[in-house]
């Protein structure tokens, strides 16, 4: 599909990129299980991270900083780890420069990462890993990801912005249910996705269905929601015919479930929902400051890519401690949702930002104008390009044209409104901190 192509293009070339070499074999050859000897040697040879390693080995005379190092870092089997906070792995691997790009790619552009933004990617990386300047690395990696640049909207509006609903006290008691689509027909005959989201944990389920019919919603509620999570008190839906149908309403009444209707503009759930609910359920949500997975299971998920590194064993948590911790976490999340709703309201009242300005020669992406937004929005890249700015006609209108190297017999030159434009960034090796300043 189109997405796959764009995704492949956004990856950086790997060593041994011989097109005649079978892909499967190449993947096997590129897969490493890193040994502790190898990691330790790379850490010590890497000037950006060797200092704490040497200090912990007692190879540096006391200079007053040692205590700080001892607080933050720890040596396990000769490998350097940095201590994590409550949401992170207890001992996070201190990553040598040469492995950083691979980790960033694992945490950003794989299907279970879903091309999330800077904040979520940073959180995902720092859950298991640390290096000086980590947030800078993530920032430049994500900013230069061409898939993201072409597919993300300029501003993302938080879901639920206009309809603040008081957060529930229990998980899976208040559930929003939405249809996404229609999409291109799949081989199994499905055109829509039924997507319920739990209002407390933000846990998302996505189920492909053939139509928006009431019977399908009923079966779905029975098998995927009630059978797994119990009876919700209330569901929140739009006024789609499937939801308002007598068949469903009668069934809901029997189940004792209330149905609130809201009029939504279809939230731009940025199409990612179709790729991986796992990515959504395991990413930190801005509103709760935790991942749905963490709220539901009380622990962080583990991804296959983490299994290539050795991790020191952690103390087993007692059941009592676990329950106490999870209960406290869920209480805290309820409170955060209340605070966050207030902040969203405040932000809503603030003025819009000023339009950006571009110069002749700047490379830009241009937002696609959609003639049939309902049907095509989720399947096409939101931006096309890159183009270059040929002329500034006014503070709002720019003339853009195909880059000289991309010109064929027919090429484009057209006026675009400043709101349609955003700068196209290219990966810049200078952004990769090799000797950069340390950062907490
Ligand atoms: Zn991306």
Boltz pocket constraint, residues with backbone or C-beta under 6 A from the ligand:
constraints:
  - pocket:
      binder: B
      contacts: [[A, 108], [A, 109], [A, 115], [A, 116], [A, 142], [A, 145], [A, 146], [A, 147], [A, 148], [A, 149]]
      max_distance: 6.0
